[in-house]
Amino acid sequence: MKGLEFLLSPPVAFLVFLGFAFLLYALGKRMAPKPRNVGGKLETYACGEHLPGFKIQFGYRLFFFIALFFTMMHVAALVIATVPSGKIVFFAVIYLAMIFLSIMALVTRS
């Protein structure tokens, strides 16, 4: 049994499963029907209407807005949760007021 123990090592097991995956891929490729070139196969189609293609410009503005909002909220919660008791608590109230003003400026900004 000592001689076959090398099969359990991660690099050898990876290569064995990689070969198995390649064999499954090759078998599937041979079993699949051959593709035919159909005229409108690559055209856009939606609900029976032919739509002209156009470029979509994605924006991250809303993502950054929400990310900044949650960052401010999480940092505020962390700071408030770790404030020691005593006279310094009043600084935490001032900090909460500043966070509130910052969030209001973020939300009301156009």
Helices and strands as residue ranges (DSSP letters): G 2-8, H 10-31, H 61-81, H 89-108
